[in-house]
Amino acid sequence: MHPQTQSSAPATKKKLKIRLHWVIAILLLLIPLSVGVYVSWPQYYGFTALGEIVSVQEIGVKGSVHFVYVREGVARNRIEKLSISRSMPDAEFYPADSSARDALDEMKDVGEESRNETIRHAVDSAAELTEAPTTKEERDTRRDQLIEETSRYYGDSIGLMLGIGLVEETEHEDFSRNGARTIAGTGTLEADESVGSVGAIRDKLRTAEKFGADIFFVPKDKETYPYIGLSNEEEAAQVAQELGLHLRVVPVANLGEAIAFLRQAE
C-alpha cells in the first residue's frame, strides 16, 4: 500500500494568480509614471501668441494711433506647452532646443537697447518733420520719459507708430478722425526717418485684426529686407490674403510717407 500523494496544481494556480495581480498592479503604476515622464521630459518649444494693440496715449503721447505687441516665450516640456495652449488658445508652437530660453532672454536685453534707440529716433524725427522749436535737452527729456513709460515692452517695433503719435501731439492733429478709424502698425524708426524691418508680422496682423484696426502700417522693405525669406511687406500682403483680413495693409518707407498717407486717406 502506497502513501497517498496530493496534487500541487491548486497551489501552482494560486501562485500564478498572485503573480498576475502583481504584474497588473505594477503596470497600473507604470502607466501614470510613464505619462508623467513623457509630459515632463525636457522638450523645448518656442511659441508666439496674439497680444494687443496699445494706444500711444497709454505711454503719455497725445496721439490717436496704436502700436502692436505680441506674446513670445518658451515651453520647457509638454506639460508647459499644454498649460500655455489652454491659457493662450491662439498660440503657435515651433520646435526649439535647450538654449531657447537663454536666447529669448538675450533677445529681450538687446530689444531693450533697440527700443531706447528707436524712441530717440522717433522723438528727433517727429521734431524735424514738424519743425518743432525744441532744444536737444528738451528732446532728451522727452525721450527719457518715453523710455520709462515703455519699460514693460521690449523690441524696437514701436518706433514708427510712436513717431506718428508725436507728430499728432505736436501738430494737434487726430488721424483717427475722432475715433472713426483705428490705426495701428509696426516698424522701427531709424535716424534718417526710414522704417526698418521687424519680426512677428503674422501675429501682429492677426492681433490688429482681432482688435478692429482699419489701417495697419508695415515697413516698405521688399527691396531692402536684410534677411533670408519674405520681407515684412511681402509677408504682410500674403498673410492678409491668406487669412482674408479686413484691415488695410499700408507699406511705408519713412515717417513722412505715413503722415502723408494719413492726411490724405479717406
C-alpha positions as CSV (number, residue, x, y, z in Angstrom):
1,M,0.0,0.0,0.0
2,H,1.5,3.3,-1.1
3,P,1.2,6.6,0.9
4,Q,-1.4,9.0,-0.7
5,T,0.1,12.0,-2.5
6,Q,-1.7,15.4,-3.0
7,S,-1.6,17.2,-6.3
8,S,0.3,20.6,-6.4
9,A,-1.8,22.0,-9.2
10,P,-4.1,24.2,-7.0
11,A,-1.0,25.7,-5.2
12,T,0.6,26.5,-8.5
13,K,-2.5,28.2,-9.8
14,K,-2.7,30.3,-6.7
15,K,0.9,31.4,-7.1
16,L,0.3,32.3,-10.7
17,K,-2.8,34.3,-9.8
18,I,-0.9,36.2,-7.1
19,R,1.9,37.0,-9.6
20,L,-0.6,38.1,-12.2
21,H,-2.1,40.5,-9.7
22,W,1.3,41.9,-9.0
23,V,2.0,42.3,-12.7
24,I,-1.3,44.2,-13.2
25,A,-0.5,46.4,-10.2
26,I,2.9,47.2,-11.5
27,L,1.6,48.0,-14.9
28,L,-1.1,50.3,-13.4
29,L,1.7,52.1,-11.6
30,L,3.9,52.3,-14.6
31,I,1.2,53.9,-16.9
32,P,0.9,57.2,-14.9
33,L,4.6,57.2,-14.2
34,S,5.3,56.8,-17.9
35,V,2.8,59.6,-18.8
36,G,4.4,61.8,-16.2
37,V,7.9,61.2,-17.5
38,Y,6.6,61.8,-21.1
39,V,5.0,65.1,-20.4
40,S,7.7,66.4,-18.1
41,W,10.7,65.2,-20.0
42,P,12.7,68.2,-21.4
43,Q,11.3,69.0,-24.8
44,Y,11.6,72.7,-25.7
45,Y,9.1,74.7,-27.8
46,G,9.2,78.3,-28.7
47,F,5.8,80.0,-29.2
48,T,4.2,83.2,-30.3
49,A,0.6,84.3,-29.5
50,L,-1.6,87.2,-30.1
51,G,-1.1,90.3,-27.9
52,E,-2.9,93.6,-28.0
53,I,-2.9,97.0,-29.8
54,V,-1.9,99.8,-27.4
55,S,-2.8,103.4,-27.8
56,V,0.2,105.8,-27.7
57,Q,-1.9,107.7,-25.1
58,E,-1.0,104.9,-22.7
59,I,2.6,105.8,-22.9
60,G,2.0,109.5,-22.4
61,V,1.7,110.7,-26.1
62,K,-1.3,112.8,-27.1
63,G,-2.0,110.9,-30.3
64,S,-4.6,108.5,-31.6
65,V,-2.6,105.7,-33.2
66,H,-1.6,102.3,-31.8
67,F,1.4,100.1,-31.7
68,V,1.1,96.3,-31.5
69,Y,2.8,93.8,-29.3
70,V,2.6,90.0,-29.4
71,R,3.5,87.4,-26.8
72,E,6.5,85.2,-27.1
73,G,8.1,82.6,-24.9
74,V,9.5,79.1,-24.4
75,A,7.8,76.0,-23.1
76,R,10.3,73.6,-21.4
77,N,8.2,70.4,-21.8
78,R,4.9,69.1,-23.0
79,I,3.0,69.9,-19.8
80,E,4.1,73.5,-20.0
81,K,3.1,73.5,-23.7
82,L,-0.4,72.2,-22.7
83,S,-0.7,74.8,-20.0
84,I,0.2,77.6,-22.4
85,S,-2.2,76.2,-25.0
86,R,-5.0,76.4,-22.5
87,S,-4.3,79.9,-21.4
88,M,-3.4,81.2,-25.0
89,P,-5.6,79.1,-27.4
90,D,-4.1,81.1,-30.4
91,A,-0.5,80.3,-29.5
92,E,1.5,78.8,-32.3
93,F,4.5,76.5,-31.3
94,Y,7.7,75.5,-33.1
95,P,10.5,73.1,-32.0
96,A,13.3,74.7,-30.1
97,D,16.4,73.5,-28.2
98,S,17.6,73.9,-24.6
99,S,19.3,77.2,-25.4
100,A,15.9,78.8,-26.4
101,R,15.2,80.4,-23.1
102,D,18.6,81.9,-22.8
103,A,18.3,83.1,-26.4
104,L,14.9,84.7,-25.6
105,D,16.4,86.5,-22.5
106,E,19.3,87.8,-24.6
107,M,16.9,89.0,-27.3
108,K,14.9,90.9,-24.7
109,D,18.1,92.5,-23.4
110,V,19.0,93.5,-26.9
111,G,15.4,94.5,-27.6
112,E,15.5,96.9,-24.7
113,E,18.5,98.7,-26.1
114,S,17.0,98.8,-29.6
115,R,13.7,100.2,-28.1
116,N,15.5,103.0,-26.5
117,E,17.3,103.8,-29.7
118,T,14.2,103.8,-31.8
119,I,12.5,106.1,-29.2
120,R,15.3,108.6,-29.6
121,H,14.9,108.4,-33.4
122,A,11.1,108.9,-33.1
123,V,11.5,112.0,-30.9
124,D,14.1,113.5,-33.2
125,S,12.3,112.6,-36.5
126,A,9.0,114.0,-35.3
127,A,10.7,117.2,-34.2
128,E,12.4,117.6,-37.6
129,L,9.3,116.7,-39.6
130,T,7.2,119.2,-37.8
131,E,10.0,121.7,-37.4
132,A,9.1,122.0,-33.8
133,P,11.3,124.6,-32.0
134,T,12.7,122.2,-29.4
135,T,16.2,122.0,-27.9
136,K,18.3,118.9,-27.6
137,E,17.8,118.9,-23.8
138,E,14.0,119.0,-24.3
139,R,14.2,116.1,-26.7
140,D,16.4,114.1,-24.4
141,T,13.9,114.7,-21.5
142,R,11.0,113.6,-23.7
143,R,13.0,110.5,-24.8
144,D,13.7,109.6,-21.1
145,Q,10.1,109.9,-20.2
146,L,9.0,107.6,-23.1
147,I,11.7,105.1,-22.2
148,E,10.3,104.9,-18.7
149,E,6.7,104.7,-19.9
150,T,7.6,101.8,-22.3
151,S,9.7,99.8,-19.9
152,R,7.3,96.9,-19.8
153,Y,7.6,96.4,-23.6
154,Y,10.7,95.1,-25.4
155,G,11.8,95.4,-29.0
156,D,12.1,98.4,-31.4
157,S,8.9,97.9,-33.5
158,I,7.2,100.7,-31.6
159,G,9.3,103.3,-33.5
160,L,7.0,104.2,-36.4
161,M,3.8,104.4,-34.5
162,L,5.5,106.5,-31.8
163,G,6.8,108.9,-34.4
164,I,3.3,109.3,-35.9
165,G,1.8,109.9,-32.4
166,L,4.4,112.5,-31.6
167,V,3.5,114.3,-34.9
168,E,-0.1,114.3,-33.9
169,E,0.8,115.6,-30.5
170,T,3.0,118.4,-31.8
171,E,0.6,119.4,-34.7
172,H,-2.6,118.9,-32.6
173,E,-3.9,116.5,-35.2
174,D,-6.2,113.5,-34.8
175,F,-5.5,111.0,-37.6
176,S,-8.3,108.7,-36.2
177,R,-10.8,111.4,-37.1
178,N,-12.3,111.4,-33.7
179,G,-12.2,107.6,-33.4
180,A,-13.8,107.0,-36.8
181,R,-10.9,104.7,-37.8
182,T,-8.4,102.6,-35.8
183,I,-4.8,103.0,-36.9
184,A,-2.1,100.5,-35.9
185,G,1.2,99.4,-37.3
186,T,4.7,98.2,-36.7
187,G,8.3,99.1,-37.8
188,T,11.4,100.6,-36.4
189,L,12.3,104.2,-37.0
190,E,15.9,104.9,-37.9
191,A,18.0,108.0,-37.7
192,D,17.1,109.0,-41.3
193,E,13.4,108.6,-40.6
194,S,13.3,105.4,-42.6
195,V,11.1,102.5,-41.4
196,G,13.1,99.3,-40.6
197,S,12.0,95.7,-40.7
198,V,10.7,93.8,-37.6
199,G,9.6,90.3,-36.6
200,A,6.3,88.6,-35.9
201,I,4.4,90.2,-38.7
202,R,1.9,87.4,-39.0
203,D,0.9,87.6,-35.3
204,K,0.9,91.4,-35.3
205,L,-1.5,91.4,-38.2
206,R,-3.7,88.8,-36.5
207,T,-3.7,90.9,-33.3
208,A,-4.6,94.1,-35.2
209,E,-7.4,92.4,-37.0
210,K,-8.7,91.0,-33.7
211,F,-8.9,94.4,-32.1
212,G,-10.6,96.1,-35.1
213,A,-7.8,98.0,-36.8
214,D,-8.7,99.6,-40.1
215,I,-5.2,100.6,-41.2
216,F,-2.1,98.7,-40.5
217,F,1.4,100.2,-41.4
218,V,4.3,97.9,-42.2
219,P,7.8,98.6,-43.4
220,K,8.1,99.0,-47.2
221,D,11.2,96.7,-47.3
222,K,10.7,94.5,-50.3
223,E,13.9,95.9,-51.8
224,T,15.9,96.4,-48.6
225,Y,15.0,93.4,-46.4
226,P,18.3,92.2,-44.9
227,Y,17.4,88.6,-44.0
228,I,16.5,85.4,-45.9
229,G,12.9,84.8,-46.6
230,L,9.9,87.1,-47.1
231,S,10.2,90.8,-46.3
232,N,7.7,92.4,-43.9
233,E,6.0,93.9,-46.9
234,E,5.6,90.6,-48.8
235,E,4.7,88.6,-45.7
236,A,2.0,91.2,-44.7
237,A,0.4,91.0,-48.1
238,Q,0.5,87.2,-48.1
239,V,-1.0,86.9,-44.6
240,A,-3.7,89.4,-45.3
241,Q,-4.8,87.5,-48.4
242,E,-4.4,84.1,-46.8
243,L,-6.5,85.0,-43.7
244,G,-8.9,87.3,-45.5
245,L,-8.2,90.2,-43.2
246,H,-10.4,93.3,-43.4
247,L,-7.8,95.8,-42.4
248,R,-5.9,97.8,-45.0
249,V,-2.1,97.0,-45.1
250,V,-0.1,100.1,-45.9
251,P,3.7,99.7,-46.6
252,V,5.7,102.9,-45.9
253,A,9.3,103.6,-46.4
254,N,9.6,106.5,-43.9
255,L,7.8,108.6,-41.3
256,G,6.9,111.3,-43.9
257,E,5.1,108.7,-46.1
258,A,3.0,107.5,-43.2
259,I,2.0,111.1,-42.3
260,A,1.2,112.0,-45.9
261,F,-1.0,108.9,-46.2
262,L,-3.0,109.6,-43.1
263,R,-3.6,113.2,-44.1
264,Q,-4.9,112.3,-47.5
265,A,-6.6,108.9,-46.9
266,E,-10.3,108.8,-46.9
